[in-house]
Structure formats: structure tokens, C-alpha cells
Amino acid sequence: MTVTAPTSASRPGAASAIAAILVISAAASLFLFWLIYIHPAAATSAQYAFLPAMNAVFNGLAATALLIGFTFIRAHSPRQD
């Protein structure tokens, strides 16, 4: 029995999802580059006091998305008995 991996042609919308992920990643990287290297330094650090909380929220959302994805993968995979 030969098992082949699904191609992007067999999954409608896979190419557009990958393109969206790449665009969002590039935008986030450009924003961070601008924030670190181009944006003038603030007089006080209180202006960016929200960043640690925002980072914690994003980390929590990422962990939640990973757990949901793992759950869906486990639920749809055939059992190896």
C-alpha cells in the first residue's frame, strides 16, 4: 500500500492561506524593524508599558490555537492499533 501526502491542489484555499500567513508575517516583521531601528526613542518608557501585556495575550492565543489544532489533528487521524 502506498500512502501519498496531500498536495496543495487537493486542498482548496491552501495557497491563499499560505499567502495570507506570509503577508501577515512580513507586515509584523517590518513593523518590528521600524519600531526598533527607525522610530525615534521615547522620552519615557511609560509609552510602551502595554507591550508586555500584549505579548502575554498573543502568547496565550498562540498556545490556544496550537492546542485546538492538535486536538483537531488527533480527532481526525486514524488510530494506529
N, C-alpha and C positions, 0 to 999 in steps of 0.2 A: 504494500500500500504506500503510495506516495502522497505526502502532505505538502502543499504549496502555501506560501504566505500570501495573504490577500494583497492585491496591488491597489494603488490609489484609484485606478479605473473602476474597481469593483465597489468602491465606497464613494457614493455621490457626495460632493461637498468637501472631500478631504483636502483637495488642493486649495480651495478657498479658505479653509480653516487654518492650514499651514501658512498661507499668505497673510492672514489676519494676525496670527501669532508673531510672525516675523516683523510685520509693520509695528505692532504694539511694542515688541522688544526693542526695535530700533528707536522708536519715539522715546521710550523710557531711558535708553542709553544716552541719547542725545540730550535729554533733559538733565540727567545727572552730570554729563560732561559740562553743560552750560552752567549748572549750579555750582560745580566745584571749581572750574577753571576760568570762566568768563564773568559770571555775576560778581559784582563788587562785594567785598566783605561787609557784613552788617556791623553797625557800631556796637550793638549788644546781641548776645546770643538768645535773648528772650524772643526774638522774632521767629526763630526756628524751634521753639520749645515743643511744638506739636509733632515734630518728626519722630521721636522715639515711640510715641503712642500710635502714630500712623504705621510705623514699621511693625509694631506688635499686632495691629489689626490685620495687616497684609500677611504676616506670618501665620496668623490663625486661619485666615481664609485659604491660604495655600495648603495648610495641613488638612483642613476640612475637605478641600477639593481632592487631595490625594487619597484620603480615607474613603470618600464617596466613589472615586474611580476604582480603587482597589476592591471595594465591595461589589461594584458592578462587574468587574472583571471576574471575580471569584464566582459570582452568581451565574454567569453565562458561560463559564468554561466547563468542558466535560470532565467528569470525575476520572481520575487515574487509579482504578482499583486493582 
